[in-house]
Amino acid sequence: MSGTGTPRGDQRGSDQRGIPDGLLIGLLAFLLGLTVLVWTATGLAGLFTHGAWPPAVTFTHSPMALRSLVTAPHDLSAAWPDTPPNSLSGYGLFWGLLIGELLIAIVLAIFALGTFTRWRAVRARARAVTPSAPSTATAPEPPHLVGNPSAAPPPSAVGNRPAAPFPFAVGSRSAGRNGWAQRTPPAGTPDIAPGPAEPVAPHPAQPADPGHEQPAQPTLVERIPTSRADQQPRLLFGPPEARRPRALQAIQDAEGAALIVTSDPTLWAETKDARAKLGPVHVYDPTHRCDTPARLHWSPTAGCEDPDTAAARAVALLAPVRPQARMDAAMADTAETLLRCWLHAAALDSRDGRAMKQLHRWAQGTSVQDAVRILRTHPKAQSGGAGLLESALTAYPERREIAQELTARALACLSSIHIRDACTPNRADSLALESFVNEGGTLYVVGEPIENPRSHPAAMPLLTALASDVVERGRRMAERSSDGRLDPPMTLVLDDVAAVAPLPRLPELLSTGQDQGMTPLVLLRSPEQAKARWTEALT
């Protein structure tokens, strides 16, 4: 029939022909934006050249000007015929401004698209992570059913039958990494249909036999598999040959960023290639124990423009040499005051890489009045810092001398040229240290083991300060996050940490680090070594 419509196939083919609406809208938006850029570039070029906006340079004349510039890009007078030629600029300035505006528009568009994409990803992740509201009401216990004995499966078949899988999983790891997965019935297991059943009255409770205790049935929370990080202990003691496999396994299982403190350079050699596939790998090795020229440089004065950072850095630097006796607490506090003020002053006056030289000179007791002058005259110095330093320098002579001996001993390693070079970072080192946590990178802190660092600590104060700074940086990042923890968590493998970098806040890290998304694994030689290094118990 002539009145019938076109066949479905022909109609589908006709729908696929033509220009998409999105392409048309995008083309119109591009032409409109280019017209605006031509108009503003012409006006700004005339404004910069003659000090006034050229007459007759309006938006309504811009389309014709754009058409003329396509054919004659050097002739601005032909593009704007109603404008006096002496009011226009040269074509070089015009095209320079136009290209600059175009680049700015492209950058802003990319930034807006990236922000919108991240916002959508965050919303999608939040919807995926947020579980549906679970039912708090307990399901009523079904009545006891008595089925047909001939149709019921034998007890052996019931006992060997696989359990039904849970409808949800805990954690975000895959089954392969967690070591567990939802169980499914074997392919050859037939489904056994129960016979007809009828409800009967429940049996009276049998008295418990005191001699035979029935095992308690696991609750739902106990049966839910947990992540490997929650199942593994966080504090282990043993010889090096027993600690090394645990450290290797923890490094291999790390999902996010990782901080590895160790005295074994082979631990770095065997894991660096695998970790490099996940993110950047850095090694801080001031004593050159690792066979690599690519070492991270870090200055202990980094970030000490902030008085709180300077105070925490002083505590970490003095931790290896700080006396444990209570009667020496006053002298140790004086040493912390001296070192905190010196770090703050050196960071404020760190011109031409002089910070470490000044800090070493002040720790040796030379030109200490320069630090007082910097704290008194610098506009960003802590209020009252100069008076605090002067009071420590003019304290009881014996206390002051012992405090200066502690600071000199903590920074004595700066006399070595290669260690001083390791404390002179460039801009790339600073950026690498600040971004490796967000990039899922790995930082190896390698040093020689020292059992009695109070007499000769070598580079242990620097290693302790860097490791403490990374942990504190992770803690601040966790506090700024929406859920108060790092995601993915940062793994801290602290192998022989008591002899390499005794973190002063290690007990607090063991107790609260897991809640902040920092998974610590502390490997020590013996409990006696832990008691000798930390006054608080490690749990």
Buried (B, 14 or more C-beta within 10 A) or exposed (E): EEEEEEEEEEEEEEEEEEEEEEEEEEEEEEEEBBBBBBBBBBBBBBBEBEEEEBEEBBEEBBBEBBEBBEEEEEEBBEBBEEBEEEBBBEBEBBBBBBEEBBEEBEEEEEEEEEEEEEEEEEEEEEEEEEEEEEEEEEEEEEEEEEBEEEEBBEEEEEEEBEEEEEEEBBBEBEEEBBEBEEEEEEEEEEEEEEEEBEEEEEEEEEEEEEEEEEEEEEEEEEEBBEBBBEEBEBBBBEEBEEBBEBBBBBBEBBBBBBBBBBBBBEBBEBBBEEBEEBBBBBBBBBBBBBEBEEBBBBBBBBBBBBBEBBBBBBBBBBBBBBBEEEEBEBBBBBBBBBBBBBBBBBBBBBEEEEBBBBBBBBBBBEEBEBBBEBBBEBEEBBEEBBEBBBEBBEBEEEBBEBBBBBBBBBBBBBEBEEBBEBBBBEEEBBEBBEEBBEEBBBBBBBBBBBEEBEEEBBBBBBBBBBBBBBBBBBBEBBEEEEEEBBBBBBBBBBBBBBBBBBBBBBBEBBBEBBEBBBBBBBBBBEEEBBEBBBEEEBE
